[in-house]
Amino acid sequence: MKKDIHPKVNDLVVKCSCGNTIETISTSAELHVAICSACHPFYTGKQKILDTAGRVERFRQKYAKKAADQGQKKQPRTVTID
């Protein structure tokens, strides 16, 4: 192997905005993240639905109507020929 071509690996503390810290190694000096496994909704099981202007409710109403319509059978057309 060639000498002095690899970057120096340092101990690193990753700091999350929630206050959680994770110790690892990296070539970076420091790392700040906005979200981590301690505060991410996927890992915590606490999902937040931000309903801006009732979009989620309108979506549910729209597809509830379609599901109800599909449950009803349409009457066949009758044609009278004179």
N, CA, C and O atoms as CSV, one atom per row, in Angstrom:
chain,resi,resn,atom,element,x,y,z
A,1,MET,N,N,0.827,-1.189,0.000
A,1,MET,CA,C,0.000,0.000,0.000
A,1,MET,C,C,0.868,1.248,0.000
A,1,MET,O,O,1.958,1.265,0.572
A,2,LYS,N,N,0.374,2.280,-0.644
A,2,LYS,CA,C,1.102,3.539,-0.652
A,2,LYS,C,C,0.915,4.242,0.682
A,2,LYS,O,O,-0.148,4.159,1.297
A,3,LYS,N,N,1.937,4.920,1.115
A,3,LYS,CA,C,1.873,5.647,2.379
A,3,LYS,C,C,1.319,7.048,2.144
A,3,LYS,O,O,1.487,7.623,1.068
A,4,ASP,N,N,0.663,7.582,3.156
A,4,ASP,CA,C,0.178,8.962,3.213
A,4,ASP,C,C,-0.820,9.333,2.101
A,4,ASP,O,O,-0.870,10.492,1.690
A,5,ILE,N,N,-1.605,8.379,1.614
A,5,ILE,CA,C,-2.628,8.726,0.630
A,5,ILE,C,C,-4.035,8.672,1.219
A,5,ILE,O,O,-4.980,9.194,0.627
A,6,HIS,N,N,-4.170,8.053,2.363
A,6,HIS,CA,C,-5.475,7.910,2.981
A,6,HIS,C,C,-5.762,9.083,3.918
A,6,HIS,O,O,-4.855,9.584,4.583
A,7,PRO,N,N,-7.025,9.524,3.972
A,7,PRO,CA,C,-7.352,10.621,4.895
A,7,PRO,C,C,-7.291,10.148,6.348
A,7,PRO,O,O,-7.449,8.963,6.643
A,8,LYS,N,N,-7.061,11.090,7.226
A,8,LYS,CA,C,-6.962,10.777,8.647
A,8,LYS,C,C,-8.369,10.549,9.208
A,8,LYS,O,O,-9.281,11.336,8.952
A,9,VAL,N,N,-8.535,9.480,9.966
A,9,VAL,CA,C,-9.820,9.138,10.567
A,9,VAL,C,C,-9.819,9.625,12.009
A,9,VAL,O,O,-8.908,9.327,12.782
A,10,ASN,N,N,-10.872,10.388,12.360
A,10,ASN,CA,C,-10.980,10.964,13.696
A,10,ASN,C,C,-12.192,10.387,14.428
A,10,ASN,O,O,-13.126,9.882,13.805
A,11,ASP,N,N,-12.160,10.470,15.750
A,11,ASP,CA,C,-13.357,10.183,16.527
A,11,ASP,C,C,-14.327,11.331,16.306
A,11,ASP,O,O,-13.921,12.493,16.274
A,12,LEU,N,N,-15.601,11.014,16.154
A,12,LEU,CA,C,-16.593,12.017,15.811
A,12,LEU,C,C,-17.808,11.860,16.705
A,12,LEU,O,O,-18.238,10.740,16.982
A,13,VAL,N,N,-18.363,12.971,17.156
A,13,VAL,CA,C,-19.616,12.975,17.898
A,13,VAL,C,C,-20.654,13.661,17.019
A,13,VAL,O,O,-20.542,14.849,16.716
A,14,VAL,N,N,-21.663,12.897,16.615
A,14,VAL,CA,C,-22.755,13.432,15.801
A,14,VAL,C,C,-23.778,14.015,16.767
A,14,VAL,O,O,-24.241,13.331,17.680
A,15,LYS,N,N,-24.131,15.292,16.561
A,15,LYS,CA,C,-25.072,15.973,17.441
A,15,LYS,C,C,-26.372,16.238,16.696
A,15,LYS,O,O,-26.369,16.811,15.606
A,16,CYS,N,N,-27.487,15.814,17.295
A,16,CYS,CA,C,-28.798,16.019,16.700
A,16,CYS,C,C,-29.441,17.250,17.332
A,16,CYS,O,O,-29.075,17.651,18.437
A,17,SER,N,N,-30.392,17.841,16.634
A,17,SER,CA,C,-31.072,19.011,17.168
A,17,SER,C,C,-31.950,18.668,18.377
A,17,SER,O,O,-32.319,19.558,19.143
A,18,CYS,N,N,-32.286,17.382,18.552
A,18,CYS,CA,C,-33.088,16.978,19.711
A,18,CYS,C,C,-32.230,16.828,20.963
A,18,CYS,O,O,-32.764,16.668,22.060
A,19,GLY,N,N,-30.902,16.878,20.813
A,19,GLY,CA,C,-30.006,16.757,21.950
A,19,GLY,C,C,-29.298,15.412,22.032
A,19,GLY,O,O,-28.405,15.236,22.861
A,20,ASN,N,N,-29.672,14.480,21.205
A,20,ASN,CA,C,-29.057,13.160,21.190
A,20,ASN,C,C,-27.662,13.246,20.579
A,20,ASN,O,O,-27.439,14.012,19.641
A,21,THR,N,N,-26.727,12.465,21.105
A,21,THR,CA,C,-25.377,12.417,20.555
A,21,THR,C,C,-25.031,10.974,20.231
A,21,THR,O,O,-25.408,10.056,20.959
A,22,ILE,N,N,-24.311,10.779,19.130
A,22,ILE,CA,C,-23.883,9.461,18.690
A,22,ILE,C,C,-22.395,9.520,18.438
A,22,ILE,O,O,-21.920,10.418,17.744
A,23,GLU,N,N,-21.648,8.574,18.992
A,23,GLU,CA,C,-20.201,8.539,18.810
A,23,GLU,C,C,-19.857,7.569,17.688
A,23,GLU,O,O,-20.356,6.444,17.661
A,24,THR,N,N,-19.012,7.999,16.769
A,24,THR,CA,C,-18.586,7.190,15.639
A,24,THR,C,C,-17.211,7.669,15.174
A,24,THR,O,O,-16.589,8.507,15.826
A,25,ILE,N,N,-16.744,7.138,14.051
A,25,ILE,CA,C,-15.490,7.617,13.471
A,25,ILE,C,C,-15.776,8.109,12.058
A,25,ILE,O,O,-16.664,7.594,11.379
A,26,SER,N,N,-15.019,9.104,11.625
A,26,SER,CA,C,-15.210,9.680,10.298
A,26,SER,C,C,-14.000,10.509,9.933
A,26,SER,O,O,-13.134,10.780,10.765
A,27,THR,N,N,-13.956,10.907,8.677
A,27,THR,CA,C,-12.904,11.810,8.232
A,27,THR,C,C,-13.309,13.258,8.439
A,27,THR,O,O,-12.487,14.162,8.294
A,28,SER,N,N,-14.580,13.485,8.781
A,28,SER,CA,C,-15.058,14.842,9.046
A,28,SER,C,C,-14.668,15.275,10.450
A,28,SER,O,O,-14.384,14.449,11.317
A,29,ALA,N,N,-14.661,16.582,10.655
A,29,ALA,CA,C,-14.303,17.109,11.963
A,29,ALA,C,C,-15.501,17.088,12.914
A,29,ALA,O,O,-15.373,16.680,14.068
A,30,GLU,N,N,-16.670,17.532,12.425
A,30,GLU,CA,C,-17.866,17.543,13.254
A,30,GLU,C,C,-19.090,17.399,12.354
A,30,GLU,O,O,-19.036,17.681,11.156
A,31,LEU,N,N,-20.197,16.954,12.957
A,31,LEU,CA,C,-21.406,16.736,12.184
A,31,LEU,C,C,-22.622,17.075,13.031
A,31,LEU,O,O,-22.769,16.566,14.142
A,32,HIS,N,N,-23.490,17.930,12.513
A,32,HIS,CA,C,-24.745,18.303,13.160
A,32,HIS,C,C,-25.882,17.876,12.240
A,32,HIS,O,O,-25.884,18.211,11.056
A,33,VAL,N,N,-26.849,17.135,12.784
A,33,VAL,CA,C,-27.976,16.662,11.986
A,33,VAL,C,C,-29.274,17.212,12.553
A,33,VAL,O,O,-29.354,17.545,13.735
A,34,ALA,N,N,-30.285,17.304,11.706
A,34,ALA,CA,C,-31.579,17.829,12.123
A,34,ALA,C,C,-32.451,16.754,12.746
A,34,ALA,O,O,-33.277,17.053,13.609
A,35,ILE,N,N,-32.284,15.510,12.324
A,35,ILE,CA,C,-33.130,14.435,12.831
A,35,ILE,C,C,-32.301,13.154,12.918
A,35,ILE,O,O,-31.453,12.892,12.065
A,36,CYS,N,N,-32.554,12.369,13.947
A,36,CYS,CA,C,-31.801,11.134,14.156
A,36,CYS,C,C,-32.770,9.997,14.484
A,36,CYS,O,O,-33.986,10.190,14.472
A,37,SER,N,N,-32.232,8.824,14.775
A,37,SER,CA,C,-33.083,7.671,15.065
A,37,SER,C,C,-33.831,7.815,16.386
A,37,SER,O,O,-34.834,7.134,16.600
A,38,ALA,N,N,-33.365,8.679,17.265
A,38,ALA,CA,C,-34.044,8.877,18.551
A,38,ALA,C,C,-35.276,9.768,18.421
A,38,ALA,O,O,-36.172,9.704,19.262
A,39,CYS,N,N,-35.334,10.596,17.381
A,39,CYS,CA,C,-36.466,11.510,17.237
A,39,CYS,C,C,-37.213,11.357,15.918
A,39,CYS,O,O,-38.191,12.070,15.693
A,40,HIS,N,N,-36.785,10.448,15.035
A,40,HIS,CA,C,-37.465,10.256,13.752
A,40,HIS,C,C,-38.764,9.482,13.971
A,40,HIS,O,O,-38.761,8.489,14.698
A,41,PRO,N,N,-39.879,9.908,13.363
A,41,PRO,CA,C,-41.166,9.245,13.579
A,41,PRO,C,C,-41.190,7.769,13.174
A,41,PRO,O,O,-41.928,6.986,13.772
A,42,PHE,N,N,-40.416,7.381,12.191
A,42,PHE,CA,C,-40.386,5.982,11.774
A,42,PHE,C,C,-39.859,5.086,12.894
A,42,PHE,O,O,-40.380,3.993,13.111
A,43,TYR,N,N,-38.838,5.541,13.595
A,43,TYR,CA,C,-38.238,4.737,14.650
A,43,TYR,C,C,-38.972,4.863,15.984
A,43,TYR,O,O,-38.981,3.919,16.773
A,44,THR,N,N,-39.579,6.004,16.240
A,44,THR,CA,C,-40.273,6.196,17.511
A,44,THR,C,C,-41.704,5.689,17.470
A,44,THR,O,O,-42.285,5.414,18.520
A,45,GLY,N,N,-42.288,5.558,16.279
A,45,GLY,CA,C,-43.667,5.095,16.158
A,45,GLY,C,C,-44.685,6.194,16.354
A,45,GLY,O,O,-45.884,5.918,16.385
A,46,LYS,N,N,-44.247,7.422,16.487
A,46,LYS,CA,C,-45.142,8.561,16.669
A,46,LYS,C,C,-45.154,9.373,15.384
A,46,LYS,O,O,-44.309,10.244,15.178
A,47,GLN,N,N,-46.124,9.078,14.519
A,47,GLN,CA,C,-46.198,9.805,13.259
A,47,GLN,C,C,-47.091,11.009,13.415
A,47,GLN,O,O,-48.106,10.965,14.110
A,48,LYS,N,N,-46.707,12.075,12.769
A,48,LYS,CA,C,-47.468,13.314,12.798
A,48,LYS,C,C,-47.966,13.594,11.382
A,48,LYS,O,O,-47.181,13.626,10.434
A,49,ILE,N,N,-49.258,13.792,11.251
A,49,ILE,CA,C,-49.810,14.162,9.949
A,49,ILE,C,C,-50.142,15.642,10.017
A,49,ILE,O,O,-51.006,16.067,10.784
A,50,LEU,N,N,-49.452,16.408,9.215
A,50,LEU,CA,C,-49.716,17.833,9.154
A,50,LEU,C,C,-50.788,18.068,8.110
A,50,LEU,O,O,-50.538,17.931,6.913
A,51,ASP,N,N,-51.966,18.416,8.554
A,51,ASP,CA,C,-53.091,18.613,7.653
A,51,ASP,C,C,-53.195,20.094,7.331
A,51,ASP,O,O,-53.770,20.870,8.095
A,52,THR,N,N,-52.639,20.473,6.204
A,52,THR,CA,C,-52.696,21.869,5.796
A,52,THR,C,C,-53.914,22.078,4.934
A,52,THR,O,O,-54.047,21.463,3.876
A,53,ALA,N,N,-54.782,22.922,5.367
A,53,ALA,CA,C,-55.997,23.311,4.640
A,53,ALA,C,C,-56.936,22.135,4.393
A,53,ALA,O,O,-57.653,22.130,3.392
A,54,GLY,N,N,-56.952,21.135,5.280
A,54,GLY,CA,C,-57.893,20.028,5.176
A,54,GLY,C,C,-57.634,19.072,4.035
A,54,GLY,O,O,-58.565,18.410,3.577
A,55,ARG,N,N,-56.407,18.973,3.559
A,55,ARG,CA,C,-56.103,18.128,2.406
A,55,ARG,C,C,-56.300,16.648,2.710
A,55,ARG,O,O,-56.817,15.903,1.878
A,56,VAL,N,N,-55.890,16.227,3.895
A,56,VAL,CA,C,-56.033,14.813,4.242
A,56,VAL,C,C,-57.512,14.443,4.326
A,56,VAL,O,O,-57.918,13.391,3.833
A,57,GLU,N,N,-58.304,15.289,4.936
A,57,GLU,CA,C,-59.730,15.021,5.062
A,57,GLU,C,C,-60.410,15.002,3.691
A,57,GLU,O,O,-61.256,14.143,3.444
A,58,ARG,N,N,-60.062,15.916,2.809
A,58,ARG,CA,C,-60.634,15.927,1.458
A,58,ARG,C,C,-60.254,14.655,0.699
A,58,ARG,O,O,-61.076,14.097,-0.028
A,59,PHE,N,N,-59.016,14.199,0.866
A,59,PHE,CA,C,-58.568,12.960,0.234
A,59,PHE,C,C,-59.393,11.783,0.729
A,59,PHE,O,O,-59.845,10.964,-0.072
A,60,ARG,N,N,-59.595,11.689,2.030
A,60,ARG,CA,C,-60.380,10.586,2.597
A,60,ARG,C,C,-61.824,10.625,2.122
A,60,ARG,O,O,-62.400,9.582,1.815
A,61,GLN,N,N,-62.411,11.801,2.059
A,61,GLN,CA,C,-63.790,11.916,1.593
A,61,GLN,C,C,-63.906,11.511,0.123
A,61,GLN,O,O,-64.853,10.824,-0.258
A,62,LYS,N,N,-62.962,11.927,-0.687
A,62,LYS,CA,C,-62.992,11.629,-2.112
A,62,LYS,C,C,-62.966,10.123,-2.355
A,62,LYS,O,O,-63.759,9.606,-3.143
A,63,TYR,N,N,-62.070,9.427,-1.691
A,63,TYR,CA,C,-61.940,7.997,-1.920
A,63,TYR,C,C,-62.958,7.182,-1.128
A,63,TYR,O,O,-63.177,6.015,-1.452
A,64,ALA,N,N,-63.576,7.744,-0.119
A,64,ALA,CA,C,-64.678,7.066,0.559
A,64,ALA,C,C,-65.882,7.006,-0.366
A,64,ALA,O,O,-66.598,6.005,-0.382
A,65,LYS,N,N,-66.117,8.068,-1.142
A,65,LYS,CA,C,-67.216,8.085,-2.107
A,65,LYS,C,C,-66.984,7.035,-3.195
A,65,LYS,O,O,-67.916,6.329,-3.580
A,66,LYS,N,N,-65.756,6.928,-3.688
A,66,LYS,CA,C,-65.464,5.956,-4.737
A,66,LYS,C,C,-65.625,4.531,-4.223
A,66,LYS,O,O,-66.121,3.668,-4.948
A,67,ALA,N,N,-65.218,4.273,-2.998
A,67,ALA,CA,C,-65.355,2.938,-2.425
A,67,ALA,C,C,-66.827,2.597,-2.245
A,67,ALA,O,O,-67.226,1.454,-2.466
A,68,ALA,N,N,-67.638,3.567,-1.850
A,68,ALA,CA,C,-69.072,3.341,-1.687
A,68,ALA,C,C,-69.732,3.108,-3.040
A,68,ALA,O,O,-70.623,2.266,-3.151
A,69,ASP,N,N,-69.314,3.832,-4.061
A,69,ASP,CA,C,-69.865,3.668,-5.401
A,69,ASP,C,C,-69.523,2.296,-5.984
A,69,ASP,O,O,-70.345,1.703,-6.683
A,70,GLN,N,N,-68.348,1.796,-5.712
A,70,GLN,CA,C,-67.947,0.497,-6.230
A,70,GLN,C,C,-68.693,-0.636,-5.544
A,70,GLN,O,O,-68.852,-1.713,-6.119
A,71,GLY,N,N,-69.150,-0.404,-4.326
A,71,GLY,CA,C,-69.906,-1.412,-3.594
A,71,GLY,C,C,-71.307,-1.582,-4.138
A,71,GLY,O,O,-71.897,-2.650,-3.972
A,72,GLN,N,N,-71.853,-0.584,-4.771
A,72,GLN,CA,C,-73.198,-0.654,-5.336
A,72,GLN,C,C,-73.105,-1.113,-6.786
A,72,GLN,O,O,-72.270,-0.636,-7.555
A,73,LYS,N,N,-73.990,-2.060,-7.146
A,73,LYS,CA,C,-74.012,-2.508,-8.534
A,73,LYS,C,C,-74.934,-1.605,-9.326
A,73,LYS,O,O,-75.989,-1.191,-8.845
A,74,LYS,N,N,-74.531,-1.312,-10.524
A,74,LYS,CA,C,-75.348,-0.479,-11.388
A,74,LYS,C,C,-76.456,-1.331,-11.995
A,74,LYS,O,O,-76.262,-2.511,-12.284
A,75,GLN,N,N,-77.600,-0.724,-12.179
A,75,GLN,CA,C,-78.730,-1.394,-12.807
A,75,GLN,C,C,-78.466,-1.489,-14.306
A,75,GLN,O,O,-77.990,-0.532,-14.916
A,76,PRO,N,N,-78.774,-2.647,-14.904
A,76,PRO,CA,C,-78.556,-2.753,-16.352
A,76,PRO,C,C,-79.563,-1.883,-17.101
A,76,PRO,O,O,-80.691,-1.681,-16.652
A,77,ARG,N,N,-79.138,-1.385,-18.224
A,77,ARG,CA,C,-80.014,-0.542,-19.040
A,77,ARG,C,C,-81.054,-1.418,-19.729
A,77,ARG,O,O,-80.781,-2.541,-20.152
A,78,THR,N,N,-82.221,-0.871,-19.821
A,78,THR,CA,C,-83.268,-1.559,-20.585
A,78,THR,C,C,-83.633,-0.712,-21.776
A,78,THR,O,O,-83.818,0.500,-21.668
A,79,VAL,N,N,-83.734,-1.360,-22.900
A,79,VAL,CA,C,-84.037,-0.658,-24.134
A,79,VAL,C,C,-85.317,-1.274,-24.688
A,79,VAL,O,O,-85.436,-2.494,-24.808
A,80,THR,N,N,-86.259,-0.418,-25.019
A,80,THR,CA,C,-87.489,-0.904,-25.644
A,80,THR,C,C,-87.470,-0.522,-27.115
A,80,THR,O,O,-87.194,0.623,-27.472
A,81,ILE,N,N,-87.763,-1.480,-27.943
A,81,ILE,CA,C,-87.774,-1.255,-29.384
A,81,ILE,C,C,-89.221,-1.335,-29.841
A,81,ILE,O,O,-89.900,-2.334,-29.604
A,82,ASP,N,N,-89.677,-0.309,-30.479
A,82,ASP,CA,C,-91.062,-0.278,-30.976
A,82,ASP,C,C,-91.113,-0.723,-32.409
A,82,ASP,O,O,-92.189,-0.766,-33.004
